[in-house]
């Protein structure tokens, strides 16, 4: 394999990991307080919610930079922007899919 293909594979892996950590971060930040009395700014929320979100930002930036470095026609700014837009779109579609499944199973009205 030449370096161009290897760099694009690493970029795709970084994008996939960035999507995963963005999903985990949004899940913990949006859904972890299970009880009305539970504090929103608890240490576990910051650790398990913000840390994956920050890690996803770093991985998505890395994915855009690697894709640009592999010989993409777009500028670095455009490559990083596309990486973030793809990740946000995929995570949003995943959330919509989870909501639809929960609705079809009768867990939410």
MODELLER restraints for C-alpha pairs under 7 A, 6 or more apart:
rsr = mdl.restraints
at = mdl.atoms
rsr.add(forms.Gaussian(group=physical.xy_distance, feature=features.Distance(at['CA:4:A'], at['CA:70:A']), mean=4.95, stdev=0.5))
rsr.add(forms.Gaussian(group=physical.xy_distance, feature=features.Distance(at['CA:7:A'], at['CA:66:A']), mean=6.14, stdev=0.5))
rsr.add(forms.Gaussian(group=physical.xy_distance, feature=features.Distance(at['CA:7:A'], at['CA:70:A']), mean=5.74, stdev=0.5))
rsr.add(forms.Gaussian(group=physical.xy_distance, feature=features.Distance(at['CA:8:A'], at['CA:66:A']), mean=6.79, stdev=0.5))
rsr.add(forms.Gaussian(group=physical.xy_distance, feature=features.Distance(at['CA:8:A'], at['CA:67:A']), mean=5.71, stdev=0.5))
rsr.add(forms.Gaussian(group=physical.xy_distance, feature=features.Distance(at['CA:8:A'], at['CA:70:A']), mean=6.23, stdev=0.5))
rsr.add(forms.Gaussian(group=physical.xy_distance, feature=features.Distance(at['CA:11:A'], at['CA:63:A']), mean=4.37, stdev=0.5))
rsr.add(forms.Gaussian(group=physical.xy_distance, feature=features.Distance(at['CA:11:A'], at['CA:66:A']), mean=5.36, stdev=0.5))
rsr.add(forms.Gaussian(group=physical.xy_distance, feature=features.Distance(at['CA:11:A'], at['CA:67:A']), mean=5.72, stdev=0.5))
rsr.add(forms.Gaussian(group=physical.xy_distance, feature=features.Distance(at['CA:12:A'], at['CA:63:A']), mean=6.75, stdev=0.5))
rsr.add(forms.Gaussian(group=physical.xy_distance, feature=features.Distance(at['CA:14:A'], at['CA:59:A']), mean=5.50, stdev=0.5))
rsr.add(forms.Gaussian(group=physical.xy_distance, feature=features.Distance(at['CA:14:A'], at['CA:60:A']), mean=6.58, stdev=0.5))
rsr.add(forms.Gaussian(group=physical.xy_distance, feature=features.Distance(at['CA:14:A'], at['CA:62:A']), mean=6.85, stdev=0.5))
rsr.add(forms.Gaussian(group=physical.xy_distance, feature=features.Distance(at['CA:14:A'], at['CA:63:A']), mean=5.23, stdev=0.5))
rsr.add(forms.Gaussian(group=physical.xy_distance, feature=features.Distance(at['CA:15:A'], at['CA:59:A']), mean=6.66, stdev=0.5))
rsr.add(forms.Gaussian(group=physical.xy_distance, feature=features.Distance(at['CA:15:A'], at['CA:60:A']), mean=5.59, stdev=0.5))
rsr.add(forms.Gaussian(group=physical.xy_distance, feature=features.Distance(at['CA:15:A'], at['CA:63:A']), mean=5.43, stdev=0.5))
rsr.add(forms.Gaussian(group=physical.xy_distance, feature=features.Distance(at['CA:15:A'], at['CA:83:A']), mean=6.91, stdev=0.5))
rsr.add(forms.Gaussian(group=physical.xy_distance, feature=features.Distance(at['CA:18:A'], at['CA:56:A']), mean=4.21, stdev=0.5))
rsr.add(forms.Gaussian(group=physical.xy_distance, feature=features.Distance(at['CA:18:A'], at['CA:57:A']), mean=6.96, stdev=0.5))
rsr.add(forms.Gaussian(group=physical.xy_distance, feature=features.Distance(at['CA:18:A'], at['CA:59:A']), mean=5.10, stdev=0.5))
rsr.add(forms.Gaussian(group=physical.xy_distance, feature=features.Distance(at['CA:18:A'], at['CA:60:A']), mean=5.40, stdev=0.5))
rsr.add(forms.Gaussian(group=physical.xy_distance, feature=features.Distance(at['CA:19:A'], at['CA:56:A']), mean=6.81, stdev=0.5))
rsr.add(forms.Gaussian(group=physical.xy_distance, feature=features.Distance(at['CA:19:A'], at['CA:87:A']), mean=5.20, stdev=0.5))
rsr.add(forms.Gaussian(group=physical.xy_distance, feature=features.Distance(at['CA:19:A'], at['CA:91:A']), mean=6.54, stdev=0.5))
rsr.add(forms.Gaussian(group=physical.xy_distance, feature=features.Distance(at['CA:21:A'], at['CA:52:A']), mean=5.05, stdev=0.5))
rsr.add(forms.Gaussian(group=physical.xy_distance, feature=features.Distance(at['CA:21:A'], at['CA:53:A']), mean=6.17, stdev=0.5))
rsr.add(forms.Gaussian(group=physical.xy_distance, feature=features.Distance(at['CA:21:A'], at['CA:55:A']), mean=6.92, stdev=0.5))
rsr.add(forms.Gaussian(group=physical.xy_distance, feature=features.Distance(at['CA:21:A'], at['CA:56:A']), mean=5.25, stdev=0.5))
rsr.add(forms.Gaussian(group=physical.xy_distance, feature=features.Distance(at['CA:22:A'], at['CA:52:A']), mean=6.46, stdev=0.5))
rsr.add(forms.Gaussian(group=physical.xy_distance, feature=features.Distance(at['CA:22:A'], at['CA:53:A']), mean=5.17, stdev=0.5))
rsr.add(forms.Gaussian(group=physical.xy_distance, feature=features.Distance(at['CA:22:A'], at['CA:56:A']), mean=5.36, stdev=0.5))
rsr.add(forms.Gaussian(group=physical.xy_distance, feature=features.Distance(at['CA:23:A'], at['CA:91:A']), mean=5.94, stdev=0.5))
rsr.add(forms.Gaussian(group=physical.xy_distance, feature=features.Distance(at['CA:24:A'], at['CA:52:A']), mean=6.62, stdev=0.5))
rsr.add(forms.Gaussian(group=physical.xy_distance, feature=features.Distance(at['CA:25:A'], at['CA:48:A']), mean=6.98, stdev=0.5))
rsr.add(forms.Gaussian(group=physical.xy_distance, feature=features.Distance(at['CA:25:A'], at['CA:49:A']), mean=4.42, stdev=0.5))
rsr.add(forms.Gaussian(group=physical.xy_distance, feature=features.Distance(at['CA:25:A'], at['CA:50:A']), mean=6.14, stdev=0.5))
rsr.add(forms.Gaussian(group=physical.xy_distance, feature=features.Distance(at['CA:25:A'], at['CA:52:A']), mean=5.03, stdev=0.5))
rsr.add(forms.Gaussian(group=physical.xy_distance, feature=features.Distance(at['CA:25:A'], at['CA:53:A']), mean=4.85, stdev=0.5))
rsr.add(forms.Gaussian(group=physical.xy_distance, feature=features.Distance(at['CA:26:A'], at['CA:49:A']), mean=6.81, stdev=0.5))
rsr.add(forms.Gaussian(group=physical.xy_distance, feature=features.Distance(at['CA:28:A'], at['CA:45:A']), mean=6.67, stdev=0.5))
rsr.add(forms.Gaussian(group=physical.xy_distance, feature=features.Distance(at['CA:28:A'], at['CA:48:A']), mean=6.62, stdev=0.5))
rsr.add(forms.Gaussian(group=physical.xy_distance, feature=features.Distance(at['CA:28:A'], at['CA:49:A']), mean=4.97, stdev=0.5))
rsr.add(forms.Gaussian(group=physical.xy_distance, feature=features.Distance(at['CA:29:A'], at['CA:45:A']), mean=6.51, stdev=0.5))
rsr.add(forms.Gaussian(group=physical.xy_distance, feature=features.Distance(at['CA:29:A'], at['CA:49:A']), mean=5.14, stdev=0.5))
rsr.add(forms.Gaussian(group=physical.xy_distance, feature=features.Distance(at['CA:33:A'], at['CA:40:A']), mean=6.60, stdev=0.5))
rsr.add(forms.Gaussian(group=physical.xy_distance, feature=features.Distance(at['CA:60:A'], at['CA:83:A']), mean=5.89, stdev=0.5))
rsr.add(forms.Gaussian(group=physical.xy_distance, feature=features.Distance(at['CA:60:A'], at['CA:84:A']), mean=6.14, stdev=0.5))
rsr.add(forms.Gaussian(group=physical.xy_distance, feature=features.Distance(at['CA:61:A'], at['CA:80:A']), mean=5.62, stdev=0.5))
rsr.add(forms.Gaussian(group=physical.xy_distance, feature=features.Distance(at['CA:63:A'], at['CA:83:A']), mean=6.63, stdev=0.5))
rsr.add(forms.Gaussian(group=physical.xy_distance, feature=features.Distance(at['CA:64:A'], at['CA:79:A']), mean=4.78, stdev=0.5))
rsr.add(forms.Gaussian(group=physical.xy_distance, feature=features.Distance(at['CA:64:A'], at['CA:80:A']), mean=4.00, stdev=0.5))
rsr.add(forms.Gaussian(group=physical.xy_distance, feature=features.Distance(at['CA:64:A'], at['CA:83:A']), mean=5.42, stdev=0.5))
rsr.add(forms.Gaussian(group=physical.xy_distance, feature=features.Distance(at['CA:65:A'], at['CA:76:A']), mean=6.37, stdev=0.5))
rsr.add(forms.Gaussian(group=physical.xy_distance, feature=features.Distance(at['CA:65:A'], at['CA:79:A']), mean=6.83, stdev=0.5))
rsr.add(forms.Gaussian(group=physical.xy_distance, feature=features.Distance(at['CA:65:A'], at['CA:80:A']), mean=6.33, stdev=0.5))
rsr.add(forms.Gaussian(group=physical.xy_distance, feature=features.Distance(at['CA:67:A'], at['CA:79:A']), mean=6.82, stdev=0.5))
rsr.add(forms.Gaussian(group=physical.xy_distance, feature=features.Distance(at['CA:68:A'], at['CA:75:A']), mean=6.96, stdev=0.5))
rsr.add(forms.Gaussian(group=physical.xy_distance, feature=features.Distance(at['CA:68:A'], at['CA:76:A']), mean=5.75, stdev=0.5))
rsr.add(forms.Gaussian(group=physical.xy_distance, feature=features.Distance(at['CA:68:A'], at['CA:79:A']), mean=5.99, stdev=0.5))
rsr.add(forms.Gaussian(group=physical.xy_distance, feature=features.Distance(at['CA:102:A'], at['CA:108:A']), mean=6.10, stdev=0.5))
rsr.add(forms.Gaussian(group=physical.xy_distance, feature=features.Distance(at['CA:103:A'], at['CA:109:A']), mean=6.35, stdev=0.5))
